[in-house]
Amino acid sequence: MKRRSTLLACMGILSTLLALPAIAADDALSKILSRKAIRVAVPMDYPPYGFVGTDMAPKGYDIEMANIIATKLGVKLEIIPVTGPNRIAYLQTQKADLTISSLGKTPEREKVIDYSVAYAPFFDAIFGSKEVQAKTFAELTGKLISVTRGSMQDEELQRLAPTAVVKRFEDNNSTLAAFLSGQTQMFATGTAVAAAIKQKNPALSLELKVILANAPCYVGVPKGEAQLLAKVNQIILDAKKVGTLDEISQRWLGAPAGNLPE
């Protein structure tokens, strides 16, 4: 009877040990490595962070960061085109493994996703025609401003310029088109994006009106995926240490990444 109890106990321990790899393989990082591919959600309408080049291939700061992570993991990169409003939902519904989308950090987002260390700088500001006077938040009162719904700029406008007239759009192209077509007097975006617009439209009367925030970009990771988060953080920190982040930032933003928060 004693031998039988001992045998059953040993079998129970063996079953537990055999089950451990299956449990470990259920985490996001293990799935990515097993699949040999990583799905990264990136908006394709937000140059110079993410856009489609003349050769119809994805380009930009965020695309380069995604490529670095995929290369370091030794897996294939699959870019999942998204918009600003749905990039978080793609993580929550497991349609993407990461989102690299010039994503800023907010308390609301931290409730549903985890953040990597910062990988890129990003200044949010309000831009408009030189003919429109608006150098302070008070002077934005009654001014019509276009912004992408659910973006960092949207949240900042609500908090800092509650008396402005905000017109919200579902994607970045629509936000910019509203200003360019004269539907709004100003628009809210990142300084790098505004610089890209000015470069494409040199005759455009455009200037920075008010800085909303300096909001560095973070990689969005599904909530609770500690192993994946740690791996992404290590890849970013290594790229920062050897100067790769400064090189990418210089190429796409015209300035080094600088001392990004960790």
N, C-alpha and C positions, 0 to 999 in steps of 0.2 A: 504493500500500500504506500509505504514511504517512497520507494523507488518510482512508483507511478506519479506521485505528487511532484517529485523532483523533476521527472521527465516533462510533465505538463508545464511546470514553471519555466523550464529551459526553453520549451517550445514557444511559450508566451513571450519571453525575452527576444528570441530569434525573430518572431513575427514583428515585434516592435522595431527591431533594428532594420529588418527588410523594408519596413514601411517608411523609414526616414528619408531615403532618396526621393520617394514619390511626393512626400510632403514638401521637401526642399525645392523640388522641381516646379512647385506650384506658384512660386513667387515670380514677379514680373521679369527680373533679370534672367532667371533660368529659362523662362519661356522665350525670351529674345534670343538667347544663345542657342537654345534647342531649335528654334525656327530659322536661325542664321540670318535674321533680318530684323531691323528695327523700324517701326512706323513712327514718323515724326510729323506732327501737325504744324504747318507753316502757312500763314496767309501769303498769297501770291500777288497781293495788290498793295504792298507797302514798301516800296523802294526807299532806301537802299538795303533794307533788312531782308525782304523777300519779294521777288518779282520774276516774271518770265522774260528772258532776254530775246534778242532778235533771232537767235538760233532756236527759240522755243524751249530752251532748257532753263530750269530754275536757277536763279542767281541771287546773290546778296549775302549780307553778314550772317543772317540766321541759317542760310543754306550751308555756308562754310562751317559754322559751328556744328550743325547736324552731321556733316561729313566727317569732322574730326571725331565726334563721339562714335559714329559707326565704324570708322577705321580702327580706333583704339579697342573697340569691342570685337573686332574681327568679323563683322557682319555686314550684310547688304543694307543700304539705306533706301527706305521707301518714303518719299515725301507725300504727305496727305494734305492737299490744298484745303484750307479752312478760311473762315472769316473771323473778324474780331469777336463777334458775339458768341460763336459756337466753338471756339478753340478749347474752352474749359470742358464743355459737354463731351467733346471727343475723348478726353481723358477719362471722364466719369463713366462713360459707356464702353470703355475699352476698345474704342475704334482707333486709338493711337496710344503708343507707349510713352511718348513725351510730347510736349508742345514747346517749340522754340519759335516764339512769335512776338519779339520785343515786349515780353510780358513784364508788367510792373507788379510790385508786391502790395497787396492791400489786406487788411484784417478780414474782410469778407471772403476773399479768395483763399486765404490761409485755412479757412474752415473746411474747404472741400478738396484742396490739393496741397502738395508739398512743393517747396521751392529749393532749387539748387543755390549755390553761391552765384553771385552776379558774373555775367560773362560779357556784358557790353554796357557802355554808357548810353543815356537817353535823356534829353532835355525836352520837356513838354512846354509848349508855348502857344500863344494866340497870334496868328498872322493875318494881315489884311492889307488893303490898298494904302499907299502913302497918303492918299487924300483923306482917309478916315482918321480922326483924332481919337486916340485911345492908348494912353501910356500907363494908366492905373486901373485897378479893378473897378473903382468908382466910375470911371469914364466908359466902362462897358455897359452901364445901365441903358437898357432900351436898344442896344446894338444886337443885330441878328448874326448869330454865330453858328456855323455848321460843325457837327462833331459825329464821330462814329459811336453808335449806341453800345454801352457796356465797356467802353475803352477807359483807360486811365484818365484821358483828357475829359471824358464825360463826367466822371466822378469829381475831378478837380474843379471843373466849371460849376457844378452844383454847389460845391463847398465854398469856393472863393469868389464866384461871380453870380450870386443868386438872382441879381436883378437884370442880368443879361437875358436876351431872348434866344434860347437854344433850340436849333432845329436838328433833330437826330436822324441819322441814316444807318442802314444795315451793314454797309461795308465802306472801306476807306476810299475807294474810287468814287462812290456816290457823294461822300463828304466833300472831296476835293472838287468834283464836278459842280456841286452846288455853288461853291465860291467862284469858280472860273466862269460859270454861266451867268453870274450876277444875282443868283437867288439869295445869297447871303453876303453880308459886308465883310465878314471875317471867317476864319476856320481855325480849329484847334488841332494841333498835330505835334509831332516831334521835329526838332530843328533840322535833323538830317533829312527828313522827308521834305520839308519846305525847301531846303537847299537843292534837292534833286528836282523839284518842280521849277525852281528858278533857273536851274541849268538848262532844262528842256524848253523853258519859255523866257528867254533873256529879256524880252520887251515887257514882260509882266511887271506891273507896279505892285511890288510886294515887299513888306518889311515886318520884322518882329514887333509886336505890340506889347505884350505882357508875358513874362515867364511864369508858368504855372508851377512847375516843379522839376527837380532833377531826380528822375526815376530810373535807376539802372535796370537793365533787363536780366531776367532770371529764367532758367529752364523750368517749365512746369512738369511735375512728376506726380503720378497717381498717389493718392493719400495712403500712407502706411507702407509704402514699398521701400523699406530702409536700405536693402542691399542695392537696389537700382540707384537710389538717391546718393548713396556713398560712392558708388562707381562713377556716376556723372560728376559729382563734386571733385573727385580725384583727377578726372580727365581735364576739367576746367582749370583747376589749380595748377596742374602740370603745364598746361598751355599758357597760363599766365606767367609762371616762373621762367619759362624759356623765351618769353617775348612774343609768342604766337598771337595772343589776343591783341597786343599793341599793333602788330603787323596787319591783322584783319581790320582793326578799327581805323588805322591809317589809310588803308586801301578804300574802305567804303564810307568812312565818316570824315576823313581828312585830318584826323588827330588821333594820338594814341589813346588806348582805353583808360590809361591812368590807374589810380589807386581804387579799384573797385571793391565794394564791401564784400566781406566773406562771412 
